[in-house]
């Protein structure tokens, strides 16, 4: 399980795989009603925590079945890696997405929320979870 905020390339990586080993949490979580897609990036903290707990349970089950998950939702489940690019690079990725076809993830209008989410994800570094600057580096190291 690789945890990463919106805009770092999770969906792009999953869609571009030659061998389909990784699944996108953005595809997995909504099927189990563990998704905030239609909430316009404005969330009640209790709702977010409920969704994050559901996402962790779904991710645990997926892992038990042999799936590898790239996701942005997390509460208690320790990820195998986190991906947090340098902020300037992350902003460029989001701006590039804005210029093209958006997949529903963060836009330039959501940068404050993305920055807060990065800070939350970075807490896992204190628990020994390795940090990478790209999905590709994380995948190649942990697989």
PyMOL CGO cylinders between C-alpha atoms (Angstrom):
from pymol import cmd
from pymol.cgo import CYLINDER

trace = [
    CYLINDER, 0.00, 0.00, 0.00, 1.44, 3.33, -1.10, 0.3, 1, 1, 1, 1, 1, 1,
    CYLINDER, 1.44, 3.33, -1.10, -0.12, 6.45, 0.39, 0.3, 1, 1, 1, 1, 1, 1,
    CYLINDER, -0.12, 6.45, 0.39, 0.09, 9.71, -1.55, 0.3, 1, 1, 1, 1, 1, 1,
    CYLINDER, 0.09, 9.71, -1.55, -1.93, 12.92, -1.79, 0.3, 1, 1, 1, 1, 1, 1,
    CYLINDER, -1.93, 12.92, -1.79, -3.94, 14.00, -4.79, 0.3, 1, 1, 1, 1, 1, 1,
    CYLINDER, -3.94, 14.00, -4.79, -1.97, 15.20, -7.77, 0.3, 1, 1, 1, 1, 1, 1,
    CYLINDER, -1.97, 15.20, -7.77, 1.18, 13.08, -7.56, 0.3, 1, 1, 1, 1, 1, 1,
    CYLINDER, 1.18, 13.08, -7.56, 0.27, 10.70, -10.36, 0.3, 1, 1, 1, 1, 1, 1,
    CYLINDER, 0.27, 10.70, -10.36, -1.42, 7.67, -8.76, 0.3, 1, 1, 1, 1, 1, 1,
    CYLINDER, -1.42, 7.67, -8.76, -4.17, 7.36, -11.36, 0.3, 1, 1, 1, 1, 1, 1,
    CYLINDER, -4.17, 7.36, -11.36, -1.77, 8.07, -14.23, 0.3, 1, 1, 1, 1, 1, 1,
    CYLINDER, -1.77, 8.07, -14.23, 0.60, 5.36, -12.98, 0.3, 1, 1, 1, 1, 1, 1,
    CYLINDER, 0.60, 5.36, -12.98, -2.16, 2.76, -12.62, 0.3, 1, 1, 1, 1, 1, 1,
    CYLINDER, -2.16, 2.76, -12.62, -3.58, 3.50, -16.06, 0.3, 1, 1, 1, 1, 1, 1,
    CYLINDER, -3.58, 3.50, -16.06, -0.12, 3.39, -17.66, 0.3, 1, 1, 1, 1, 1, 1,
    CYLINDER, -0.12, 3.39, -17.66, 1.04, 0.07, -16.20, 0.3, 1, 1, 1, 1, 1, 1,
    CYLINDER, 1.04, 0.07, -16.20, 2.20, -2.50, -18.70, 0.3, 1, 1, 1, 1, 1, 1,
    CYLINDER, 2.20, -2.50, -18.70, 1.56, -5.29, -16.22, 0.3, 1, 1, 1, 1, 1, 1,
    CYLINDER, 1.56, -5.29, -16.22, -1.51, -4.51, -14.10, 0.3, 1, 1, 1, 1, 1, 1,
    CYLINDER, -1.51, -4.51, -14.10, -0.17, -5.08, -10.58, 0.3, 1, 1, 1, 1, 1, 1,
    CYLINDER, -0.17, -5.08, -10.58, -1.39, -1.92, -8.86, 0.3, 1, 1, 1, 1, 1, 1,
    CYLINDER, -1.39, -1.92, -8.86, -4.97, -0.77, -8.35, 0.3, 1, 1, 1, 1, 1, 1,
    CYLINDER, -4.97, -0.77, -8.35, -6.11, 2.80, -7.77, 0.3, 1, 1, 1, 1, 1, 1,
    CYLINDER, -6.11, 2.80, -7.77, -7.84, 3.54, -4.49, 0.3, 1, 1, 1, 1, 1, 1,
    CYLINDER, -7.84, 3.54, -4.49, -9.92, 6.07, -6.45, 0.3, 1, 1, 1, 1, 1, 1,
    CYLINDER, -9.92, 6.07, -6.45, -11.48, 3.09, -8.25, 0.3, 1, 1, 1, 1, 1, 1,
    CYLINDER, -11.48, 3.09, -8.25, -11.64, 0.77, -5.25, 0.3, 1, 1, 1, 1, 1, 1,
    CYLINDER, -11.64, 0.77, -5.25, -12.99, 2.94, -2.42, 0.3, 1, 1, 1, 1, 1, 1,
    CYLINDER, -12.99, 2.94, -2.42, -16.17, 4.33, -4.06, 0.3, 1, 1, 1, 1, 1, 1,
    CYLINDER, -16.17, 4.33, -4.06, -17.38, 0.78, -4.74, 0.3, 1, 1, 1, 1, 1, 1,
    CYLINDER, -17.38, 0.78, -4.74, -17.50, 0.29, -0.95, 0.3, 1, 1, 1, 1, 1, 1,
    CYLINDER, -17.50, 0.29, -0.95, -19.00, 3.71, -0.14, 0.3, 1, 1, 1, 1, 1, 1,
    CYLINDER, -19.00, 3.71, -0.14, -15.68, 4.98, 1.21, 0.3, 1, 1, 1, 1, 1, 1,
    CYLINDER, -15.68, 4.98, 1.21, -15.26, 8.04, -0.96, 0.3, 1, 1, 1, 1, 1, 1,
    CYLINDER, -15.26, 8.04, -0.96, -15.68, 11.82, -0.81, 0.3, 1, 1, 1, 1, 1, 1,
    CYLINDER, -15.68, 11.82, -0.81, -15.58, 12.45, -4.55, 0.3, 1, 1, 1, 1, 1, 1,
    CYLINDER, -15.58, 12.45, -4.55, -18.81, 14.45, -4.72, 0.3, 1, 1, 1, 1, 1, 1,
    CYLINDER, -18.81, 14.45, -4.72, -18.08, 16.69, -1.73, 0.3, 1, 1, 1, 1, 1, 1,
    CYLINDER, -18.08, 16.69, -1.73, -16.14, 19.49, -3.48, 0.3, 1, 1, 1, 1, 1, 1,
    CYLINDER, -16.14, 19.49, -3.48, -13.07, 19.27, -1.21, 0.3, 1, 1, 1, 1, 1, 1,
    CYLINDER, -13.07, 19.27, -1.21, -14.96, 20.75, 1.76, 0.3, 1, 1, 1, 1, 1, 1,
    CYLINDER, -14.96, 20.75, 1.76, -15.29, 18.14, 4.46, 0.3, 1, 1, 1, 1, 1, 1,
    CYLINDER, -15.29, 18.14, 4.46, -16.50, 17.66, 7.99, 0.3, 1, 1, 1, 1, 1, 1,
    CYLINDER, -16.50, 17.66, 7.99, -13.63, 16.15, 10.01, 0.3, 1, 1, 1, 1, 1, 1,
    CYLINDER, -13.63, 16.15, 10.01, -15.81, 13.36, 11.46, 0.3, 1, 1, 1, 1, 1, 1,
    CYLINDER, -15.81, 13.36, 11.46, -16.94, 12.36, 7.97, 0.3, 1, 1, 1, 1, 1, 1,
    CYLINDER, -16.94, 12.36, 7.97, -13.35, 12.35, 6.71, 0.3, 1, 1, 1, 1, 1, 1,
    CYLINDER, -13.35, 12.35, 6.71, -12.23, 10.10, 9.58, 0.3, 1, 1, 1, 1, 1, 1,
    CYLINDER, -12.23, 10.10, 9.58, -15.14, 7.71, 8.97, 0.3, 1, 1, 1, 1, 1, 1,
    CYLINDER, -15.14, 7.71, 8.97, -14.23, 7.49, 5.28, 0.3, 1, 1, 1, 1, 1, 1,
    CYLINDER, -14.23, 7.49, 5.28, -10.52, 7.05, 6.08, 0.3, 1, 1, 1, 1, 1, 1,
    CYLINDER, -10.52, 7.05, 6.08, -11.27, 4.17, 8.46, 0.3, 1, 1, 1, 1, 1, 1,
    CYLINDER, -11.27, 4.17, 8.46, -13.43, 2.49, 5.80, 0.3, 1, 1, 1, 1, 1, 1,
    CYLINDER, -13.43, 2.49, 5.80, -10.62, 2.98, 3.28, 0.3, 1, 1, 1, 1, 1, 1,
    CYLINDER, -10.62, 2.98, 3.28, -8.13, 1.33, 5.62, 0.3, 1, 1, 1, 1, 1, 1,
    CYLINDER, -8.13, 1.33, 5.62, -10.39, -1.70, 6.11, 0.3, 1, 1, 1, 1, 1, 1,
    CYLINDER, -10.39, -1.70, 6.11, -10.88, -2.00, 2.34, 0.3, 1, 1, 1, 1, 1, 1,
    CYLINDER, -10.88, -2.00, 2.34, -7.14, -1.65, 1.73, 0.3, 1, 1, 1, 1, 1, 1,
    CYLINDER, -7.14, -1.65, 1.73, -6.38, -4.34, 4.34, 0.3, 1, 1, 1, 1, 1, 1,
    CYLINDER, -6.38, -4.34, 4.34, -8.80, -6.72, 2.64, 0.3, 1, 1, 1, 1, 1, 1,
    CYLINDER, -8.80, -6.72, 2.64, -7.38, -5.95, -0.79, 0.3, 1, 1, 1, 1, 1, 1,
    CYLINDER, -7.38, -5.95, -0.79, -3.86, -6.64, 0.48, 0.3, 1, 1, 1, 1, 1, 1,
    CYLINDER, -3.86, -6.64, 0.48, -4.98, -9.97, 1.98, 0.3, 1, 1, 1, 1, 1, 1,
    CYLINDER, -4.98, -9.97, 1.98, -6.22, -10.93, -1.48, 0.3, 1, 1, 1, 1, 1, 1,
    CYLINDER, -6.22, -10.93, -1.48, -2.87, -10.02, -3.04, 0.3, 1, 1, 1, 1, 1, 1,
    CYLINDER, -2.87, -10.02, -3.04, -3.72, -6.61, -4.48, 0.3, 1, 1, 1, 1, 1, 1,
    CYLINDER, -3.72, -6.61, -4.48, -1.32, -3.67, -4.39, 0.3, 1, 1, 1, 1, 1, 1,
    CYLINDER, -1.32, -3.67, -4.39, -3.09, -0.36, -3.71, 0.3, 1, 1, 1, 1, 1, 1,
    CYLINDER, -3.09, -0.36, -3.71, -2.16, 3.25, -4.45, 0.3, 1, 1, 1, 1, 1, 1,
    CYLINDER, -2.16, 3.25, -4.45, -4.40, 5.48, -2.35, 0.3, 1, 1, 1, 1, 1, 1,
    CYLINDER, -4.40, 5.48, -2.35, -4.88, 8.86, -0.76, 0.3, 1, 1, 1, 1, 1, 1,
    CYLINDER, -4.88, 8.86, -0.76, -7.18, 7.85, 2.11, 0.3, 1, 1, 1, 1, 1, 1,
    CYLINDER, -7.18, 7.85, 2.11, -5.76, 6.57, 5.38, 0.3, 1, 1, 1, 1, 1, 1,
    CYLINDER, -5.76, 6.57, 5.38, -6.41, 6.56, 9.11, 0.3, 1, 1, 1, 1, 1, 1,
    CYLINDER, -6.41, 6.56, 9.11, -4.65, 3.80, 11.08, 0.3, 1, 1, 1, 1, 1, 1,
    CYLINDER, -4.65, 3.80, 11.08, -3.24, 1.42, 8.45, 0.3, 1, 1, 1, 1, 1, 1,
    CYLINDER, -3.24, 1.42, 8.45, 0.54, 1.81, 8.17, 0.3, 1, 1, 1, 1, 1, 1,
    CYLINDER, 0.54, 1.81, 8.17, 1.47, 2.21, 4.51, 0.3, 1, 1, 1, 1, 1, 1,
    CYLINDER, 1.47, 2.21, 4.51, 4.47, 0.48, 2.97, 0.3, 1, 1, 1, 1, 1, 1,
    CYLINDER, 4.47, 0.48, 2.97, 5.60, 3.80, 1.51, 0.3, 1, 1, 1, 1, 1, 1,
    CYLINDER, 5.60, 3.80, 1.51, 4.49, 7.39, 1.15, 0.3, 1, 1, 1, 1, 1, 1,
    CYLINDER, 4.49, 7.39, 1.15, 4.98, 9.64, -1.86, 0.3, 1, 1, 1, 1, 1, 1,
    CYLINDER, 4.98, 9.64, -1.86, 5.46, 13.34, -1.21, 0.3, 1, 1, 1, 1, 1, 1,
    CYLINDER, 5.46, 13.34, -1.21, 7.25, 15.23, -3.99, 0.3, 1, 1, 1, 1, 1, 1,
    CYLINDER, 7.25, 15.23, -3.99, 8.90, 18.58, -3.38, 0.3, 1, 1, 1, 1, 1, 1,
    CYLINDER, 8.90, 18.58, -3.38, 6.11, 21.16, -3.08, 0.3, 1, 1, 1, 1, 1, 1,
    CYLINDER, 6.11, 21.16, -3.08, 7.14, 23.05, -6.23, 0.3, 1, 1, 1, 1, 1, 1,
    CYLINDER, 7.14, 23.05, -6.23, 7.07, 19.80, -8.23, 0.3, 1, 1, 1, 1, 1, 1,
    CYLINDER, 7.07, 19.80, -8.23, 3.71, 18.82, -6.75, 0.3, 1, 1, 1, 1, 1, 1,
    CYLINDER, 3.71, 18.82, -6.75, 2.19, 22.17, -7.71, 0.3, 1, 1, 1, 1, 1, 1,
    CYLINDER, 2.19, 22.17, -7.71, 3.54, 21.75, -11.27, 0.3, 1, 1, 1, 1, 1, 1,
    CYLINDER, 3.54, 21.75, -11.27, 1.90, 18.31, -11.51, 0.3, 1, 1, 1, 1, 1, 1,
    CYLINDER, 1.90, 18.31, -11.51, -1.43, 19.76, -10.39, 0.3, 1, 1, 1, 1, 1, 1,
    CYLINDER, -1.43, 19.76, -10.39, -1.11, 22.70, -12.81, 0.3, 1, 1, 1, 1, 1, 1,
    CYLINDER, -1.11, 22.70, -12.81, -0.34, 20.25, -15.64, 0.3, 1, 1, 1, 1, 1, 1,
    CYLINDER, -0.34, 20.25, -15.64, -3.48, 18.33, -14.75, 0.3, 1, 1, 1, 1, 1, 1,
    CYLINDER, -3.48, 18.33, -14.75, -5.50, 21.57, -14.77, 0.3, 1, 1, 1, 1, 1, 1,
    CYLINDER, -5.50, 21.57, -14.77, -4.24, 22.33, -18.27, 0.3, 1, 1, 1, 1, 1, 1,
    CYLINDER, -4.24, 22.33, -18.27, -5.44, 18.96, -19.55, 0.3, 1, 1, 1, 1, 1, 1,
    CYLINDER, -5.44, 18.96, -19.55, -8.25, 16.60, -18.73, 0.3, 1, 1, 1, 1, 1, 1,
    CYLINDER, -8.25, 16.60, -18.73, -8.90, 16.48, -14.99, 0.3, 1, 1, 1, 1, 1, 1,
    CYLINDER, -8.90, 16.48, -14.99, -9.54, 13.10, -13.38, 0.3, 1, 1, 1, 1, 1, 1,
    CYLINDER, -9.54, 13.10, -13.38, -11.45, 14.66, -10.48, 0.3, 1, 1, 1, 1, 1, 1,
    CYLINDER, -11.45, 14.66, -10.48, -8.45, 15.14, -8.23, 0.3, 1, 1, 1, 1, 1, 1,
    CYLINDER, -8.45, 15.14, -8.23, -7.06, 18.31, -6.75, 0.3, 1, 1, 1, 1, 1, 1,
    CYLINDER, -7.06, 18.31, -6.75, -6.87, 21.47, -8.82, 0.3, 1, 1, 1, 1, 1, 1,
    CYLINDER, -6.87, 21.47, -8.82, -5.02, 24.73, -8.25, 0.3, 1, 1, 1, 1, 1, 1,
    CYLINDER, -5.02, 24.73, -8.25, -8.01, 25.91, -6.22, 0.3, 1, 1, 1, 1, 1, 1,
    CYLINDER, -8.01, 25.91, -6.22, -7.37, 23.04, -3.77, 0.3, 1, 1, 1, 1, 1, 1,
    CYLINDER, -7.37, 23.04, -3.77, -3.70, 23.72, -3.03, 0.3, 1, 1, 1, 1, 1, 1,
    CYLINDER, -3.70, 23.72, -3.03, -4.33, 24.64, 0.63, 0.3, 1, 1, 1, 1, 1, 1,
    CYLINDER, -4.33, 24.64, 0.63, -6.14, 21.33, 1.18, 0.3, 1, 1, 1, 1, 1, 1,
    CYLINDER, -6.14, 21.33, 1.18, -3.38, 19.43, -0.62, 0.3, 1, 1, 1, 1, 1, 1,
    CYLINDER, -3.38, 19.43, -0.62, -0.75, 21.07, 1.57, 0.3, 1, 1, 1, 1, 1, 1,
    CYLINDER, -0.75, 21.07, 1.57, -2.64, 20.06, 4.74, 0.3, 1, 1, 1, 1, 1, 1,
    CYLINDER, -2.64, 20.06, 4.74, -3.05, 16.51, 3.43, 0.3, 1, 1, 1, 1, 1, 1,
    CYLINDER, -3.05, 16.51, 3.43, 0.70, 16.27, 2.73, 0.3, 1, 1, 1, 1, 1, 1,
    CYLINDER, 0.70, 16.27, 2.73, 1.39, 17.24, 6.35, 0.3, 1, 1, 1, 1, 1, 1,
    CYLINDER, 1.39, 17.24, 6.35, -0.95, 14.49, 7.58, 0.3, 1, 1, 1, 1, 1, 1,
    CYLINDER, -0.95, 14.49, 7.58, 0.70, 11.89, 5.34, 0.3, 1, 1, 1, 1, 1, 1,
    CYLINDER, 0.70, 11.89, 5.34, 4.19, 12.94, 6.41, 0.3, 1, 1, 1, 1, 1, 1,
    CYLINDER, 4.19, 12.94, 6.41, 3.43, 11.81, 9.98, 0.3, 1, 1, 1, 1, 1, 1,
    CYLINDER, 3.43, 11.81, 9.98, 4.08, 8.25, 8.77, 0.3, 1, 1, 1, 1, 1, 1,
    CYLINDER, 4.08, 8.25, 8.77, 7.76, 9.09, 8.29, 0.3, 1, 1, 1, 1, 1, 1,
    CYLINDER, 7.76, 9.09, 8.29, 8.07, 9.27, 12.09, 0.3, 1, 1, 1, 1, 1, 1,
    CYLINDER, 8.07, 9.27, 12.09, 6.89, 5.63, 12.22, 0.3, 1, 1, 1, 1, 1, 1,
    CYLINDER, 6.89, 5.63, 12.22, 9.61, 4.50, 9.83, 0.3, 1, 1, 1, 1, 1, 1,
    CYLINDER, 9.61, 4.50, 9.83, 7.60, 4.52, 6.60, 0.3, 1, 1, 1, 1, 1, 1,
    CYLINDER, 7.60, 4.52, 6.60, 9.93, 5.39, 3.71, 0.3, 1, 1, 1, 1, 1, 1,
    CYLINDER, 9.93, 5.39, 3.71, 9.21, 8.57, 1.78, 0.3, 1, 1, 1, 1, 1, 1,
    CYLINDER, 9.21, 8.57, 1.78, 9.65, 8.84, -1.97, 0.3, 1, 1, 1, 1, 1, 1,
    CYLINDER, 9.65, 8.84, -1.97, 9.32, 11.76, -4.36, 0.3, 1, 1, 1, 1, 1, 1,
    CYLINDER, 9.32, 11.76, -4.36, 7.55, 9.83, -7.12, 0.3, 1, 1, 1, 1, 1, 1,
    CYLINDER, 7.55, 9.83, -7.12, 5.20, 6.89, -7.50, 0.3, 1, 1, 1, 1, 1, 1,
    CYLINDER, 5.20, 6.89, -7.50, 7.69, 5.20, -9.82, 0.3, 1, 1, 1, 1, 1, 1,
    CYLINDER, 7.69, 5.20, -9.82, 10.51, 5.36, -7.24, 0.3, 1, 1, 1, 1, 1, 1,
    CYLINDER, 10.51, 5.36, -7.24, 8.25, 4.01, -4.49, 0.3, 1, 1, 1, 1, 1, 1,
    CYLINDER, 8.25, 4.01, -4.49, 6.96, 1.15, -6.64, 0.3, 1, 1, 1, 1, 1, 1,
    CYLINDER, 6.96, 1.15, -6.64, 10.38, 0.11, -7.89, 0.3, 1, 1, 1, 1, 1, 1,
    CYLINDER, 10.38, 0.11, -7.89, 11.79, 0.09, -4.35, 0.3, 1, 1, 1, 1, 1, 1,
    CYLINDER, 11.79, 0.09, -4.35, 9.05, -1.80, -2.52, 0.3, 1, 1, 1, 1, 1, 1,
    CYLINDER, 9.05, -1.80, -2.52, 8.24, -4.39, -5.18, 0.3, 1, 1, 1, 1, 1, 1,
]
cmd.load_cgo(trace, "trace")
